[in-house]
């Protein structure tokens, strides 16, 4: 291809594109959107749906723009009478055996049959005969439901499973109009961690998501960019939510999570672990107010009261350098929170022990997206240098807490299911003066803490995470904090004045600048540079910063 | 009657054996090609013969061979298309059953000309006797040193393999055939690249029809100019016509290119029962139908194309005056609906839809608007598909409906009235 440029005209507008570009891509560069079903930029071109046909002057037949490459002097029409006729024809053909059950179809509202019917169809049905009956509501994976009648046989799902994850669960069976997509005999998508992507790929309602369907109509959903926290890949995602119609969705504001394109991190994809693990962030056991233990009861307090109590307890417990502090930062916290945490605890109390090198979730990476390390920001915490004396594995320090006579424990929850058992908290009662917990969700462990601060999970938090590649990515909140929960950074900033430190109100951009100023690894980095695709930190090899997959030639 | 070339051995007992084939002058052309000619000279001779592909497209064979890129040391393939599936066509079957060595001799000469390292013979699944004869002949040829390593003591070696199809019409399309050999579902590929550049297993490949290859030994033995002179100026040689339908003596008949249609029918004993011709499909089901007005049409690729149809595989289907065109078209469209591979939208949906409409008409449920709907479907399948099957299904639809429109209009009306009458009674 050698970057040689070709000049062509599309709808009377001139374009200069590299040789080898397809007409569809060239049109896109001019902002002309050509409809497509089977075409997907990350999949092999099959040219089978025919909706993308355009007229190339001098060519007696229309050409498929997804496959036809540009040529010097080519004159393309994407809106001529011929194009209109063939596209309307394709729409008519595709709808012949489609049930047109939009009112009960979950894809309604984001369906390309609907979209292109409005732009390129609008024909009256001429069909007077029976449509082909096929299998409906077939569960082909944990959350994937197939409706063969709605399928237009674009084969995107089949190709994704063949080409991207190479697991080959789906195939096209039979031929002619009764052809259908189905599971290959003896195979199932149940164990496939990437099955959810075929739902995203399906341009119609043939593949729907059982975790999401019938809970929201898609036009009721807002979208916010986010980053998946469930492993160190840091896949870029989009949170789809509605804060008002949650009664349709078990009171949850989030409807679903979808991948967001980042060519350096996750391309168009994400894994099912990331896709279906968000529910805890909207669970009824979310903590909504600071809690302070009095006797056996935890009672709700205001933030200011709880912060003052916590500061007093900490000062009292570690007064005079005799008491010792054990602090447990979380690998889910942002770099900014980690910076504050270090300044507050590690730098303040030279007797502190830091337990953060969690060994939890260090298996199961697959060499594609999912990493062994199921935490979003281990690298970030390492770069902040949480503990100059070298930390200690979180679980080991937790285990020896009752024997080690720490006078105070500060604990930040990672995921609710990772909290230690209630017995540990009970055992600390006699030995430790204060157990102060920052948590998103109530667990048996937090229920026995002396002070509990309700913090925001990733869906409501702001800040920087560093993925395994060494790519710093900016996390923004998709939702407002639930109840009285606050971002961890804001909570820590609220504690700081008691120790003579001032971090303002903990505003995300201020904190970032402050952190970037003081942590060498982030020197010179500014927020705008983090936007979009994130920024590679110095010292990490470029090859690692741009590879989707780890090592395997897949 | 002119000289019989391709059918010259068909009435000889045991012509399918090597001994008889050789006693009739077989494999002399191969010896000539391997010992006296360079591959380039063989190709030049084929070019001079004006031989056109006999599978249906009629593309000049020599030019097809010239599309091959220069040798790069890697494998390149010759694929024999013996998946004779076009309705009405049964000429290749006769060659393989009665005279397989003529095809094999053509294969080896062609392989030599194009530098093929391996040849795959893809035989239609239903053609078991033809496959058995071909296999037996390949064994004989190999044992006699006419195939395999160092053919006839020359430096050229060619290995062959017989693959049986599984009954899909679409696998006669050369790229679907290649996919099928590769073990995949028989779906035509997007072109370019064409098989000559990137074909079987991603390597340069030439796909030739059985009858095409059977012509090669004669061209080499007697010269391209001689072969060209047998036919019309642009269409060399003789042609096998598979004549069926309402003729007295249906079968395969060899006639020079350009023989008028009337003579082709006459050579088969004329129309059955002395009736008049109503319609003739000149080249298999996907060729537009001709009428009694076209009987003087010279049967060669150029002339039939000029008349708006195509010579195709030269499967001539004769329909006499008492044939029902609506029923005939419904049979053809049922075939296409059944055989559409299902890959691209217009053909997959259009063939079924038109079949449904035609059957509704036959059931007395037709509407006057159906004819225009069918014509629309034909137009929308034509030129909008990956492979020629879309246009191939559109051709009979459009030609039947335009040339016999009054008959369709009457049938819709009559069958509907009859159905209503039956319902009332």
Boltz contact constraints between the chains, C-beta under 6 A:
constraints:
  - contact:
      token1: [A, 47]
      token2: [B, 190]
      max_distance: 6.0
  - contact:
      token1: [A, 48]
      token2: [B, 343]
      max_distance: 6.0
  - contact:
      token1: [A, 48]
      token2: [B, 344]
      max_distance: 6.0
  - contact:
      token1: [A, 49]
      token2: [B, 345]
      max_distance: 6.0
  - contact:
      token1: [A, 50]
      token2: [B, 344]
      max_distance: 6.0
  - contact:
      token1: [A, 50]
      token2: [B, 345]
      max_distance: 6.0
  - contact:
      token1: [A, 50]
      token2: [B, 346]
      max_distance: 6.0
  - contact:
      token1: [A, 50]
      token2: [B, 384]
      max_distance: 6.0
  - contact:
      token1: [A, 61]
      token2: [B, 383]
      max_distance: 6.0
  - contact:
      token1: [A, 67]
      token2: [B, 190]
      max_distance: 6.0
  - contact:
      token1: [A, 86]
      token2: [B, 384]
      max_distance: 6.0
  - contact:
      token1: [A, 89]
      token2: [B, 380]
      max_distance: 6.0
  - contact:
      token1: [A, 90]
      token2: [B, 345]
      max_distance: 6.0
  - contact:
      token1: [A, 93]
      token2: [B, 345]
      max_distance: 6.0
  - contact:
      token1: [A, 93]
      token2: [B, 346]
      max_distance: 6.0
  - contact:
      token1: [A, 93]
      token2: [B, 349]
      max_distance: 6.0
  - contact:
      token1: [A, 94]
      token2: [B, 345]
      max_distance: 6.0
  - contact:
      token1: [A, 96]
      token2: [B, 349]
      max_distance: 6.0
  - contact:
      token1: [A, 96]
      token2: [B, 353]
      max_distance: 6.0
  - contact:
      token1: [A, 126]
      token2: [B, 373]
      max_distance: 6.0
  - contact:
      token1: [A, 129]
      token2: [B, 356]
      max_distance: 6.0
  - contact:
      token1: [A, 175]
      token2: [B, 341]
      max_distance: 6.0
  - contact:
      token1: [A, 175]
      token2: [B, 342]
      max_distance: 6.0
  - contact:
      token1: [A, 176]
      token2: [B, 340]
      max_distance: 6.0
  - contact:
      token1: [A, 176]
      token2: [B, 342]
      max_distance: 6.0
  - contact:
      token1: [A, 176]
      token2: [B, 348]
      max_distance: 6.0
  - contact:
      token1: [A, 177]
      token2: [B, 348]
      max_distance: 6.0
  - contact:
      token1: [A, 177]
      token2: [B, 349]
      max_distance: 6.0
  - contact:
      token1: [A, 177]
      token2: [B, 352]
      max_distance: 6.0
  - contact:
      token1: [A, 179]
      token2: [B, 342]
      max_distance: 6.0
